[in-house]
Amino acid sequence: MQRRDFLKTIPAAGMLAASDAPPTRALKLWYRQPAAKWTEALPVGNGRLGAMVFGTVSEERLQLNEDTLWSGAPSDWNNPAAKEHLAEVRRLVLEQKDYVAAGELCKKMQGPYNQSYLPLADLHLKFTGHENATGYRRELDLDTAIARVEYEAGGVKFTREVFSSAPDQVIVVQLEASRPGQISFTTELTSAFAPIVSTDANNGLVLRGKAPSHVDPNYLGKTKDPVRYSNDEGKGMRFEVMLQVLTEKGQVTADGQRVKVEGADSVTLLLVAATGFRGSQRLPDKPAAAISAANRKTLDPVLKHNYARLRKEHIAEHQSFFRRMSLDLGSDEASSLPTDQRILEFGKRPDPQLVELYFQYGRYLLIACSRPGSQPANLQGLWNDMVRPPWSSNYTVNINTQMNYWPAETCNLSDCAGPLFDLIAECSQTGRKTAETNYGVRGWTTHHNVDLWRQTAPVGQGSGDPVWANWPLGGPWLCQHLWEHYAFTGDETFLRERAWPLMKGAAEFALDWLVPDAQGRLVTCPSVSPENTFITKDGKRGVVSAGCTMDLEILHDLFTNCIEACSALSVDAEFSIRLKDTQSRMLPLQTGKYGQLQEWWEDFDEHEPGHRHMSHLFGLHPGRQITPGRTPELAKAARVSLERRLANGGGHTGWSRAWLINFWARLEDSEKAHENLMALLQKSTSTNLFDMHPPFQIDGNFGGTAAVAEMLLQSHAGEISLLPALPKAWPQGKVRGLRARGGLGVDLEWRDGKLEQARLRANRNVKVALRIPGQPVKEFSLKRGETRNLKFLV
């Protein structure tokens, strides 16, 4: 493969093995009509190759993606002049409190915008004589990861199956008919990037193209030459798509840029793709011949296998991930309706199984777009059909990328987080240069936008709003995922060899970034609260200040995790002491005049009280600094902040609403959590269950899945809390395969709203403090491999 090897699936340390048991009922999205637009199509993916399947009768369309096809190349995005302005920005904030002037000066510390994730191509299948179809059904089976279309035309039943195979790194389309000799169609490949399409000697198709050397972000609107191409090597990467058509009987002919099939009994289409990507810090481009050779190396072995074998191996590999978990919340008559109708009627009638489907769909999407060896899930996961996609479809690390991986550990998909760890390691390399060049400090940093080339400097080109551009704490937040992986799996080798060097580098940056305020308290400066702004005392809109609450919470989290890592590994004792001392001297969290958790170092009013970001509540979730049990006053202040946000229209984007559910779950307010879960499905979910910002943004799907898990199980506060936010709408149910910190697998069953039984499986020696609502905490120890079954009176 083009990057790291795609390994066979092996349960990671602390991972629960896959079950052979099928789901208790079908987990399918299904519809009575084709997709009319992209956000109604059904996604398939193997981590690297993705397709959106429309299911149109007369002309099927598969919109295709390959996860390394981006515009641009590595470049010098750092800004040496930033260092010259840093001292003045700090003086304006800390001494003059001239926040507006500080914000304007921060713009001079910015660099160029990052690049865009691109669509690969489209596969079109134009059928003959299928215009008057009846009995139409389109579905996506989450358990098999196969999209299927079936209908009847002219007395013949036609079926199509589409999947993206991870074992064989190929997209497979199977066409079948109930009578022999009935399959006739023409197929072609198209692309937005002036491709050259040709047929090969085996009646296959080959599409070759070259990506733009630069794409302006879509949020800049109309710009001069927003999409630019270059003939220079390394400026814009080459790519190639190869399609092979295999038939049972019938006639196949190559017709210019198309392949025509007539009178076949069945047809298998195999599609592979490769790009000229050579690594995040190497210029593309591989020679065209090398890209073709890579495709042939992938395709040739697949040609030796029949469809049944390809399908069987694909399903087995997918289920090794997917069947690690099951959830049963009960069912109702609404569960028999098509998915789009269920979405439209959700809330009007009971439909707990739609929550199950949504939960498992989030797990399905993570499996489909983030695998060992692939790129991480971006803003749209793996799927994008636009040359200038929303927010460049990049990695936005002031929350959205992190949200993509919130369900990875809790929902038993720990190995799907591997691509994120690769991104963190690569950002640490480019980010070390950014830290030195822009700020003259140690360690490594990254700002809010990252792309394939691991750009780590602030974007904006001197005109970006500092409230998103000039935020340098992406590294410390990303490092939380490294620690969480260790906390859930107990993989000490991972902690020692991969996580700790990255965590220490981020902590070194943080130590140098903190400065004393007038009272000697350590604060970050310049500091913004992504992406909200405040009203200064003279009535102006302020962006930049010092010691924003989110900064302090993220650094508290990083330092706490680093201190625990030093203890677990018996390393860097002096560094740990310094972190403890620094932590004790940081500006504490504050409560504002409304009783809210204060967002900035001064008790400013929000410019937008209902803003979609709730950055200052990081300490509640995903952090662990604020809990109802240990810090009740801060938890109360966080609740006030949530209530104020919602009262002013907050949660109006899908991902923001998903974060709200996690907040309410952490506050153990089950009804508020469920109320916001209902709102997520009713207001921010497309008919194909994609999360809508709007437009489509996949972090809401992942945040929503994580939130359901958080309602059923929490383990962040030093104890395992069972059913901490179980709503009345789920009076009975069961869940298998949840995971808790400490290396524990957890199964639960409840009836009449009360826990009936629990099963804990230990993947390491662990001391357990178990909390069940209404009962005293139970403490006991488990040895590696031991299972504890607990029954409770209902």
Solvent accessible surface area in square Angstrom, and as a share of the most:
residue,aa,sasa,rsa
1,M,95,0.42
2,Q,22,0.10
3,R,39,0.14
4,R,83,0.30
5,D,104,0.54
6,F,46,0.19
7,L,129,0.64
8,K,179,0.76
9,T,39,0.23
10,I,131,0.66
11,P,64,0.40
12,A,31,0.24
13,A,50,0.39
14,G,13,0.12
15,M,14,0.06
16,L,21,0.10
17,A,78,0.60
18,A,41,0.32
19,S,54,0.35
20,D,136,0.71
21,A,63,0.49
22,P,91,0.57
23,P,35,0.22
24,T,101,0.59
25,R,66,0.24
26,A,68,0.52
27,L,11,0.06
28,K,58,0.25
29,L,0,0.00
30,W,36,0.13
31,Y,2,0.01
32,R,142,0.52
33,Q,78,0.34
34,P,39,0.25
35,A,8,0.06
36,A,94,0.73
37,K,120,0.51
38,W,28,0.10
39,T,21,0.12
40,E,36,0.16
41,A,0,0.00
42,L,1,0.00
43,P,0,0.00
44,V,1,0.01
45,G,11,0.10
46,N,0,0.00
47,G,0,0.00
48,R,4,0.02
49,L,1,0.00
50,G,0,0.00
51,A,0,0.00
52,M,0,0.00
53,V,2,0.01
54,F,14,0.06
55,G,0,0.00
56,T,49,0.28
57,V,21,0.12
58,S,38,0.25
59,E,66,0.30
60,E,1,0.00
61,R,71,0.26
62,L,0,0.00
63,Q,2,0.01
64,L,1,0.00
65,N,0,0.00
66,E,0,0.00
67,D,8,0.04
68,T,0,0.00
69,L,0,0.00
70,W,0,0.00
71,S,0,0.00
72,G,3,0.02
73,A,17,0.13
74,P,26,0.17
75,S,73,0.47
76,D,111,0.58
77,W,10,0.04
78,N,19,0.10
79,N,25,0.13
80,P,91,0.57
81,A,38,0.29
82,A,0,0.00
83,K,89,0.38
84,E,135,0.60
85,H,41,0.18
86,L,13,0.07
87,A,77,0.60
88,E,63,0.28
89,V,0,0.00
90,R,40,0.15
91,R,93,0.34
92,L,20,0.10
93,V,0,0.00
94,L,33,0.16
95,E,124,0.56
96,Q,103,0.46
97,K,100,0.42
98,D,61,0.32
99,Y,11,0.04
100,V,57,0.33
101,A,35,0.27
102,A,0,0.00
103,G,7,0.07
104,E,96,0.43
105,L,27,0.13
106,C,0,0.00
107,K,47,0.20
108,K,120,0.51
109,M,1,0.01
110,Q,10,0.04
111,G,9,0.08
112,P,54,0.34
113,Y,15,0.06
114,N,0,0.00
115,Q,22,0.10
116,S,0,0.00
117,Y,0,0.00
118,L,0,0.00
119,P,13,0.08
120,L,1,0.01
121,A,3,0.02
122,D,24,0.13
123,L,0,0.00
124,H,31,0.14
125,L,0,0.00
126,K,84,0.36
127,F,18,0.08
128,T,100,0.58
129,G,50,0.48
130,H,5,0.02
131,E,121,0.54
132,N,137,0.70
133,A,30,0.24
134,T,88,0.51
135,G,68,0.65
136,Y,31,0.12
137,R,69,0.25
138,R,3,0.01
139,E,15,0.07
140,L,0,0.00
141,D,22,0.12
142,L,0,0.00
143,D,13,0.07
144,T,24,0.14
145,A,8,0.07
146,I,5,0.03
147,A,2,0.01
148,R,68,0.25
149,V,3,0.02
150,E,36,0.16
151,Y,4,0.01
152,E,79,0.35
153,A,7,0.05
154,G,75,0.72
155,G,51,0.49
156,V,3,0.02
157,K,92,0.39
158,F,15,0.06
159,T,20,0.11
160,R,5,0.02
161,E,16,0.07
162,V,2,0.01
163,F,0,0.00
164,S,3,0.02
165,S,0,0.00
166,A,16,0.12
167,P,62,0.39
168,D,25,0.13
169,Q,9,0.04
170,V,0,0.00
171,I,1,0.00
172,V,0,0.00
173,V,2,0.01
174,Q,12,0.05
175,L,4,0.02
176,E,76,0.34
177,A,24,0.18
178,S,73,0.47
179,R,117,0.43
180,P,102,0.64
181,G,31,0.30
182,Q,66,0.29
183,I,3,0.02
184,S,28,0.18
185,F,3,0.01
186,T,33,0.19
187,T,0,0.00
188,E,23,0.10
189,L,5,0.02
190,T,52,0.31
191,S,21,0.14
192,A,67,0.52
193,F,4,0.02
194,A,94,0.73
195,P,39,0.25
196,I,125,0.64
197,V,17,0.10
198,S,42,0.27
199,T,42,0.24
200,D,38,0.19
201,A,107,0.83
202,N,90,0.46
203,N,48,0.24
204,G,0,0.00
205,L,0,0.00
206,V,9,0.05
207,L,0,0.00
208,R,93,0.34
209,G,12,0.12
210,K,54,0.23
211,A,1,0.01
212,P,0,0.00
213,S,24,0.15
214,H,31,0.14
215,V,0,0.00
216,D,17,0.09
217,P,1,0.01
218,N,53,0.27
219,Y,77,0.29
220,L,61,0.30
221,G,37,0.35
222,K,208,0.88
223,T,47,0.27
224,K,178,0.76
225,D,79,0.41
226,P,37,0.23
227,V,46,0.26
228,R,101,0.37
229,Y,116,0.44
230,S,26,0.17
231,N,151,0.78
232,D,80,0.41
233,E,116,0.52
234,G,2,0.02
235,K,105,0.44
236,G,0,0.00
237,M,0,0.00
238,R,61,0.22
239,F,3,0.01
240,E,3,0.01
241,V,0,0.00
242,M,8,0.03
243,L,0,0.00
244,Q,6,0.02
245,V,8,0.04
246,L,64,0.32
247,T,46,0.27
248,E,97,0.44
249,K,150,0.64
250,G,43,0.41
251,Q,108,0.48
252,V,34,0.19
253,T,52,0.30
254,A,44,0.34
255,D,85,0.44
256,G,59,0.57
257,Q,101,0.45
258,R,102,0.37
259,V,0,0.00
260,K,84,0.35
261,V,1,0.00
262,E,78,0.35
263,G,29,0.28
264,A,0,0.00
265,D,25,0.13
266,S,19,0.12
267,V,1,0.01
268,T,17,0.10
269,L,1,0.01
270,L,1,0.00
271,L,2,0.01
272,V,1,0.00
273,A,2,0.02
274,A,4,0.03
275,T,1,0.00
276,G,0,0.00
277,F,4,0.02
278,R,88,0.32
279,G,21,0.20
280,S,13,0.09
281,Q,85,0.38
282,R,131,0.48
283,L,89,0.44
284,P,2,0.01
285,D,17,0.09
286,K,45,0.19
287,P,85,0.54
288,A,46,0.36
289,A,80,0.62
290,A,42,0.33
291,I,2,0.01
292,S,21,0.14
293,A,60,0.46
294,A,34,0.26
295,N,2,0.01
296,R,71,0.26
297,K,162,0.69
298,T,18,0.10
299,L,0,0.00
300,D,62,0.32
301,P,64,0.40
302,V,2,0.01
303,L,60,0.30
304,K,168,0.71
305,H,41,0.18
306,N,100,0.51
307,Y,33,0.13
308,A,68,0.52
309,R,118,0.43
310,L,2,0.01
311,R,77,0.28
312,K,149,0.63
313,E,59,0.26
314,H,7,0.03
315,I,27,0.14
316,A,64,0.49
317,E,30,0.14
318,H,4,0.02
319,Q,28,0.12
320,S,28,0.18
321,F,2,0.01
322,F,2,0.01
323,R,42,0.15
324,R,10,0.04
325,M,8,0.03
326,S,39,0.25
327,L,11,0.05
328,D,25,0.13
329,L,5,0.02
330,G,21,0.21
331,S,67,0.43
332,D,51,0.26
333,E,124,0.56
334,A,2,0.02
335,S,31,0.20
336,S,82,0.53
337,L,32,0.16
338,P,5,0.03
339,T,0,0.00
340,D,26,0.13
341,Q,59,0.26
342,R,13,0.05
343,I,12,0.06
344,L,129,0.64
345,E,39,0.18
346,F,11,0.05
347,G,38,0.37
348,K,165,0.70
349,R,82,0.30
350,P,90,0.56
351,D,7,0.04
352,P,22,0.14
353,Q,17,0.07
354,L,0,0.00
355,V,3,0.01
356,E,3,0.01
357,L,5,0.03
358,Y,1,0.00
359,F,1,0.01
360,Q,4,0.02
361,Y,0,0.00
362,G,0,0.00
363,R,0,0.00
364,Y,2,0.01
365,L,0,0.00
366,L,0,0.00
367,I,1,0.01
368,A,3,0.03
369,C,1,0.01
370,S,0,0.00
371,R,14,0.05
372,P,43,0.27
373,G,6,0.05
374,S,0,0.00
375,Q,4,0.02
376,P,4,0.03
377,A,0,0.00
378,N,6,0.03
379,L,8,0.04
380,Q,8,0.04
381,G,3,0.03
382,L,2,0.01
383,W,0,0.00
384,N,0,0.00
385,D,44,0.23
386,M,92,0.41
387,V,38,0.22
388,R,54,0.20
389,P,0,0.00
390,P,11,0.07
391,W,85,0.30
392,S,0,0.00
393,S,0,0.00
394,N,0,0.00
395,Y,1,0.00
396,T,12,0.07
397,V,0,0.00
398,N,0,0.00
399,I,0,0.00
400,N,9,0.05
401,T,2,0.01
402,Q,0,0.00
403,M,0,0.00
404,N,1,0.01
405,Y,5,0.02
406,W,25,0.09
407,P,0,0.00
408,A,1,0.01
409,E,13,0.06
410,T,18,0.11
411,C,0,0.00
412,N,0,0.00
413,L,0,0.00
414,S,0,0.00
415,D,19,0.10
416,C,0,0.00
417,A,3,0.03
418,G,18,0.17
419,P,0,0.00
420,L,0,0.00
421,F,7,0.03
422,D,20,0.10
423,L,0,0.00
424,I,0,0.00
425,A,26,0.20
426,E,32,0.14
427,C,0,0.00
428,S,12,0.08
429,Q,120,0.53
430,T,12,0.07
431,G,0,0.00
432,R,118,0.43
433,K,124,0.52
434,T,0,0.00
435,A,0,0.00
436,E,95,0.43
437,T,28,0.16
438,N,0,0.00
439,Y,13,0.05
440,G,41,0.39
441,V,20,0.12
442,R,109,0.40
443,G,0,0.00
444,W,1,0.00
445,T,0,0.00
446,T,0,0.00
447,H,1,0.00
448,H,12,0.05
449,N,5,0.03
450,V,0,0.00
451,D,1,0.01
452,L,0,0.00
453,W,2,0.01
454,R,1,0.01
455,Q,6,0.03
456,T,0,0.00
457,A,0,0.00
458,P,0,0.00
459,V,1,0.00
460,G,0,0.00
461,Q,109,0.49
462,G,38,0.36
463,S,84,0.54
464,G,2,0.02
465,D,36,0.18
466,P,4,0.02
467,V,5,0.03
468,W,51,0.18
469,A,0,0.00
470,N,7,0.04
471,W,0,0.00
472,P,3,0.02
473,L,0,0.00
474,G,0,0.00
475,G,0,0.00
476,P,2,0.01
477,W,0,0.00
478,L,0,0.00
479,C,1,0.01
480,Q,9,0.04
481,H,17,0.07
482,L,0,0.00
483,W,17,0.06
484,E,31,0.14
485,H,14,0.06
486,Y,20,0.07
487,A,15,0.11
488,F,3,0.01
489,T,5,0.03
490,G,21,0.20
491,D,37,0.19
492,E,81,0.36
493,T,84,0.49
494,F,17,0.07
495,L,0,0.00
496,R,106,0.39
497,E,121,0.54
498,R,88,0.32
499,A,0,0.00
500,W,18,0.06
501,P,69,0.44
502,L,20,0.10
503,M,1,0.00
504,K,55,0.23
505,G,2,0.02
506,A,0,0.00
507,A,0,0.00
508,E,31,0.14
509,F,0,0.00
510,A,0,0.00
511,L,13,0.06
512,D,41,0.21
513,W,2,0.01
514,L,13,0.07
515,V,23,0.13
516,P,82,0.51
517,D,12,0.06
518,A,92,0.71
519,Q,129,0.58
520,G,41,0.40
521,R,84,0.31
522,L,15,0.08
523,V,0,0.00
524,T,0,0.00
525,C,0,0.00
526,P,6,0.04
527,S,0,0.00
528,V,1,0.01
529,S,0,0.00
530,P,0,0.00
531,E,26,0.12
532,N,0,0.00
533,T,7,0.04
534,F,0,0.00
535,I,57,0.29
536,T,13,0.07
537,K,180,0.76
538,D,102,0.53
539,G,55,0.53
540,K,111,0.47
541,R,107,0.39
542,G,0,0.00
543,V,12,0.07
544,V,0,0.00
545,S,0,0.00
546,A,0,0.00
547,G,1,0.01
548,C,0,0.00
549,T,6,0.04
550,M,1,0.00
551,D,1,0.01
552,L,6,0.03
553,E,1,0.01
554,I,1,0.01
555,L,0,0.00
556,H,52,0.23
557,D,10,0.05
558,L,2,0.01
559,F,0,0.00
560,T,31,0.18
561,N,3,0.01
562,C,0,0.00
563,I,28,0.14
564,E,66,0.30
565,A,0,0.00
566,C,6,0.03
567,S,86,0.55
568,A,42,0.33
569,L,7,0.03
570,S,102,0.66
571,V,45,0.26
572,D,49,0.26
573,A,72,0.56
574,E,148,0.66
575,F,25,0.10
576,S,11,0.07
577,I,113,0.58
578,R,110,0.40
579,L,0,0.00
580,K,107,0.45
581,D,70,0.36
582,T,5,0.03
583,Q,41,0.18
584,S,87,0.56
585,R,114,0.41
586,M,19,0.08
587,L,5,0.03
588,P,84,0.53
589,L,29,0.14
590,Q,53,0.24
591,T,79,0.46
592,G,11,0.10
593,K,118,0.50
594,Y,101,0.38
595,G,29,0.28
596,Q,14,0.06
597,L,0,0.00
598,Q,12,0.05
599,E,8,0.04
600,W,4,0.01
601,W,29,0.10
602,E,30,0.14
603,D,49,0.25
604,F,16,0.07
605,D,58,0.30
606,E,27,0.12
607,H,92,0.41
608,E,69,0.31
609,P,47,0.29
610,G,5,0.05
611,H,8,0.04
612,R,61,0.22
613,H,4,0.02
614,M,0,0.00
615,S,0,0.00
616,H,5,0.02
617,L,0,0.00
618,F,1,0.00
619,G,1,0.01
620,L,0,0.00
621,H,8,0.04
622,P,13,0.08
623,G,1,0.01
624,R,64,0.23
625,Q,43,0.19
626,I,0,0.00
627,T,5,0.03
628,P,46,0.29
629,G,71,0.68
630,R,142,0.52
631,T,38,0.22
632,P,78,0.49
633,E,127,0.57
634,L,39,0.19
635,A,6,0.04
636,K,130,0.55
637,A,2,0.02
638,A,0,0.00
639,R,72,0.26
640,V,32,0.19
641,S,5,0.03
642,L,0,0.00
643,E,76,0.34
644,R,59,0.22
645,R,4,0.01
646,L,48,0.24
647,A,88,0.68
648,N,75,0.39
649,G,43,0.42
650,G,4,0.04
651,G,2,0.02
652,H,96,0.43
653,T,4,0.02
654,G,0,0.00
655,W,4,0.01
656,S,0,0.00
657,R,30,0.11
658,A,0,0.00
659,W,1,0.00
660,L,0,0.00
661,I,0,0.00
662,N,0,0.00
663,F,0,0.00
664,W,0,0.00
665,A,0,0.00
666,R,6,0.02
667,L,16,0.08
668,E,61,0.27
669,D,28,0.15
670,S,23,0.15
671,E,75,0.33
672,K,68,0.29
673,A,0,0.00
674,H,26,0.11
675,E,99,0.45
676,N,1,0.00
677,L,1,0.00
678,M,46,0.20
679,A,11,0.09
680,L,0,0.00
681,L,0,0.00
682,Q,83,0.37
683,K,154,0.65
684,S,7,0.05
685,T,16,0.09
686,S,16,0.10
687,T,35,0.20
688,N,0,0.00
689,L,0,0.00
690,F,0,0.00
691,D,0,0.00
692,M,44,0.20
693,H,25,0.11
694,P,93,0.59
695,P,55,0.34
696,F,5,0.02
697,Q,7,0.03
698,I,0,0.00
699,D,0,0.00
700,G,0,0.00
701,N,0,0.00
702,F,0,0.00
703,G,0,0.00
704,G,0,0.00
705,T,0,0.00
706,A,5,0.04
707,A,0,0.00
708,V,0,0.00
709,A,2,0.01
710,E,11,0.05
711,M,0,0.00
712,L,1,0.01
713,L,10,0.05
714,Q,8,0.04
715,S,9,0.06
716,H,16,0.07
717,A,26,0.20
718,G,68,0.65
719,E,41,0.18
720,I,10,0.05
721,S,4,0.03
722,L,0,0.00
723,L,9,0.04
724,P,13,0.08
725,A,1,0.00
726,L,26,0.13
727,P,3,0.02
728,K,169,0.71
729,A,50,0.39
730,W,2,0.01
731,P,52,0.33
732,Q,91,0.40
733,G,12,0.11
734,K,74,0.31
735,V,1,0.00
736,R,76,0.28
737,G,3,0.03
738,L,1,0.00
739,R,3,0.01
740,A,0,0.00
741,R,43,0.16
742,G,15,0.15
743,G,0,0.00
744,L,2,0.01
745,G,0,0.00
746,V,0,0.00
747,D,9,0.05
748,L,1,0.00
749,E,35,0.16
750,W,5,0.02
751,R,113,0.41
752,D,96,0.50
753,G,40,0.38
754,K,125,0.53
755,L,11,0.05
756,E,42,0.19
757,Q,53,0.24
758,A,4,0.03
759,R,82,0.30
760,L,0,0.00
761,R,56,0.21
762,A,3,0.02
763,N,33,0.17
764,R,70,0.26
765,N,109,0.56
766,V,25,0.15
767,K,180,0.76
768,V,5,0.03
769,A,22,0.17
770,L,0,0.00
771,R,64,0.23
772,I,7,0.03
773,P,73,0.46
774,G,89,0.86
775,Q,70,0.31
776,P,113,0.71
777,V,67,0.38
778,K,78,0.33
779,E,140,0.63
780,F,35,0.14
781,S,67,0.43
782,L,3,0.02
783,K,149,0.63
784,R,178,0.65
785,G,65,0.63
786,E,60,0.27
787,T,59,0.34
788,R,73,0.26
789,N,93,0.48
790,L,29,0.14
791,K,157,0.67
792,F,24,0.10
793,L,180,0.90
794,V,72,0.41
